[in-house]
Amino acid sequence: MQVTVLRVETTSRVADAVVVTDSGHRLTVPGSVVAGSRLRHLRPGQRLHVTVSPDGSEVERIGLTVHDVS
């Protein structure tokens, strides 16, 4: 699922993030998921690919989708 980073909450060493889906649903990305990714940091407006739990309530993985523009 594609999402856009809405805000990053840096209240601890590992930042949580709030993302919004293309359909307008907000999801929280726990700092542990951000830390477990290969991303150094997140910024508002950044597009990500996320994997959510079967019930759709929790983000389990995040990553970038890179497209070849040729």
Secondary structure as UniProt FT lines:
FT   STRAND          2..9
FT   STRAND          16..21
FT   TURN            22..23
FT   STRAND          26..29
FT   HELIX           31..36
FT   TURN            44..45
FT   STRAND          47..52
FT   TURN            54..55
FT   STRAND          59..63
//
